[in-house]
Amino acid sequence: MILRAATPADIPAILAIWNPLIRDTSITFTTVEKTPETLGADIAARGPAFLVAETGGALVGFASYGPFRSGPGYVHTAEHTVILDAQTRGQGVGRTLMARLAEVARTQGIHVLIGAVSGTNGSAIAFHEAIGFDRVGLLPQVGRKFGNWLDLVLLQKTL
């Protein structure tokens, strides 16, 4: 497996993994699919904090982080995303991506990583707890998708 910073050439593969989850699941509360332009801007803005994983020459997942909240008081806290293609889950790629992402975060002065996970995504909650995140909050019915109210589970890891 190769881990590296995302580049514009990765945009089609990332969109192919991410947009079906946006469109077809409640893993994410958003209904607005990523575009090449918006994803390209995210990759450019995040630089080394937007990682991809490749196996056999194919992009199989990514992890990234950005600001948790605006304002100078939150500058050392980041909210992350980690997403793998369906065939790659359960093979250790997510763990490896998150370990590398934590290393990058430390070098950039991040003290805390936050995972904001849909309450419908029990496997992502279990994954975060298995890699050392603590469940620190539950925001009931703060999201809405497919006509359903959705809970948001907050998980935190101090680096």
Helices and strands as residue ranges (DSSP letters): E 2-5, G 8-10, H 11-24, H 36-46, G 47-49, E 50-55, E 58-67, G 72-74, E 77-84, H 93-107, E 112-118, H 122-130, E 134-145, E 148-158
